[in-house]
Every structure is written in C-alpha cells, then in structure tokens.
Amino acid sequence: MLTPNTPSQNEMLVACLCADWCGTCRDYLPRFEQLQTVFPGVQFLWIDVEDESELVDPIEVENFPTLLMATRERVQFFGTVMPHVETLQRLIETQLAPGAPAQPHAPEHDALAKRLWGRIAQEK
C-alpha cells in the first residue's frame, strides 16, 4: 500500500551519470537498461557527463557509475555504486518502500534532478 511518503514507480527517476570512455560504464549500460523491464514505471536516464556537461554542471562526477535517484519532490540518493544490477535493484526497491530515506538536502543535486525531470517531460 502506498502512503504519502511512498513514491509510486512513475514518480521515481533513476539517472546514471557515466562517461562513454569508461569501460565499467559501457559494461554497466545493458544491466542498467535491463532493470527498465523490472521497474517499467520508473524513469531511467543514462547521462554521459562529458557529452552533457551543461546539463550536469556544476556537479563534478569523479567516480563511475554515479546514480541520482529522485522523486519529483526530493533527491532520494546521490552517489557512486558498485556496477552490479543486483545492487541497483535493491537500491530501487529500498527507495520505493514506505519510509525510504532521503539524501540530505544539496541544492546542486536538487537542481540536477529538476533539470532531468524537465527533460523527461519534454521527451513525452
């Protein structure tokens, strides 16, 4: 049952911030994409931090893969994760669960999440 603090899947964004030159990222992409079938309502984005530096700026992504997970209201998670599909799946399940923890407020992360949600709206 969803409570006011539980986002529905269509209110969750999972963005992977990577770089095309990163072999780990290239290997991770198919696994990241496969989770779209497990969580069809979640919005998944793959962002190349170099090709889309204007979108990501002023955030400096130094480790890959870095994930941003957000509802429309707040950033739930921002950080580097191990490139394992099981880790990402558990993280998504945790963030969709009632009472999921949120990331401490960081204006630059909030601004990036807002820009990414805007991109999703434009693509529809």
C-alpha positions as CSV (number, residue, x, y, z in Angstrom):
1,M,0.0,0.0,0.0
2,L,1.3,3.4,-0.9
3,T,1.4,6.0,1.9
4,P,2.1,9.8,1.4
5,N,5.8,9.1,1.9
6,T,5.9,6.2,-0.6
7,P,6.6,7.3,-4.2
8,S,4.8,5.3,-7.0
9,Q,7.1,4.0,-9.7
10,N,6.1,6.7,-12.1
11,E,7.3,9.3,-9.6
12,M,10.8,7.8,-9.4
13,L,13.8,8.8,-11.5
14,V,17.0,6.8,-11.7
15,A,19.7,8.6,-13.6
16,C,23.1,7.0,-14.2
17,L,25.9,9.6,-14.6
18,C,28.7,8.0,-16.6
19,A,31.2,8.6,-19.4
20,D,31.5,6.8,-22.8
21,W,35.2,6.3,-22.4
22,C,34.7,4.4,-19.1
23,G,34.8,0.6,-19.7
24,T,32.9,0.0,-16.5
25,C,30.1,2.3,-17.6
26,R,29.9,0.6,-21.0
27,D,29.7,-2.8,-19.3
28,Y,27.1,-1.5,-16.9
29,L,24.7,0.1,-19.5
30,P,23.0,-3.2,-20.6
31,R,22.4,-4.2,-17.0
32,F,21.1,-0.7,-16.2
33,E,18.7,-0.9,-19.2
34,Q,17.5,-4.4,-18.2
35,L,16.1,-3.0,-15.0
36,Q,13.7,-0.9,-17.0
37,T,11.7,-4.1,-17.6
38,V,11.7,-5.0,-13.9
39,F,10.5,-1.4,-13.0
40,P,8.5,-0.3,-16.0
41,G,7.1,2.7,-14.3
42,V,10.4,4.1,-13.1
43,Q,12.0,6.8,-15.3
44,F,15.6,5.7,-16.3
45,L,18.1,8.0,-17.8
46,W,21.7,7.4,-19.0
47,I,23.6,10.6,-18.9
48,D,27.1,11.0,-20.4
49,V,28.7,13.6,-18.1
50,E,31.1,14.8,-20.8
51,D,28.6,14.9,-23.7
52,E,26.0,16.6,-21.5
53,S,28.3,18.6,-19.2
54,E,26.0,21.7,-19.4
55,L,23.1,19.6,-18.0
56,V,25.2,18.2,-15.2
57,D,27.2,21.3,-14.3
58,P,28.2,22.4,-11.6
59,I,28.3,18.8,-10.3
60,E,31.7,17.1,-10.8
61,V,31.3,13.4,-11.2
62,E,34.6,11.8,-10.4
63,N,33.6,8.1,-9.9
64,F,31.6,5.9,-12.1
65,P,28.8,4.8,-12.1
66,T,27.2,7.6,-10.1
67,L,23.5,7.4,-9.6
68,L,20.9,10.1,-8.9
69,M,17.6,8.8,-7.7
70,A,14.8,11.3,-7.1
71,T,11.1,11.7,-6.7
72,R,9.5,14.8,-8.1
73,E,9.9,16.4,-4.7
74,R,13.3,15.4,-3.5
75,V,16.6,13.6,-4.2
76,Q,16.5,10.2,-2.5
77,F,20.0,9.1,-3.3
78,F,23.1,10.5,-5.0
79,G,26.4,8.6,-5.0
80,T,28.7,6.1,-6.6
81,V,27.5,2.4,-6.6
82,M,29.1,-0.9,-7.4
83,P,28.2,-1.7,-11.1
84,H,26.1,-4.7,-10.2
85,V,22.5,-5.0,-11.3
86,E,21.5,-6.6,-8.0
87,T,22.8,-3.6,-6.1
88,L,20.8,-1.2,-8.2
89,Q,17.7,-3.3,-8.0
90,R,17.9,-3.4,-4.2
91,L,18.5,0.3,-4.1
92,I,15.4,1.0,-6.2
93,E,13.3,-1.4,-4.1
94,T,14.5,0.4,-1.0
95,Q,13.7,3.8,-2.4
96,L,10.2,2.7,-3.4
97,A,9.5,1.2,0.0
98,P,7.4,3.1,2.6
99,G,9.6,5.4,4.8
100,A,12.5,5.4,2.3
101,P,15.4,7.5,3.5
102,A,16.2,10.7,1.6
103,Q,19.6,12.2,0.7
104,P,20.5,15.2,2.9
105,H,19.4,18.4,1.0
106,A,22.0,19.5,-1.5
107,P,20.9,22.4,-3.8
108,E,23.1,21.3,-6.7
109,H,21.6,17.7,-6.6
110,D,18.1,19.1,-6.4
111,A,18.7,21.4,-9.3
112,L,20.0,18.5,-11.4
113,A,17.0,16.4,-10.6
114,K,14.7,19.2,-11.6
115,R,16.5,19.5,-15.0
116,L,16.3,15.8,-15.5
117,W,12.6,15.7,-14.7
118,G,12.2,18.6,-17.2
119,R,14.0,16.5,-19.9
120,I,11.6,13.6,-19.3
121,A,8.6,16.0,-19.6
122,Q,10.0,17.3,-22.9
123,E,10.5,13.8,-24.3
124,K,6.9,12.8,-23.8
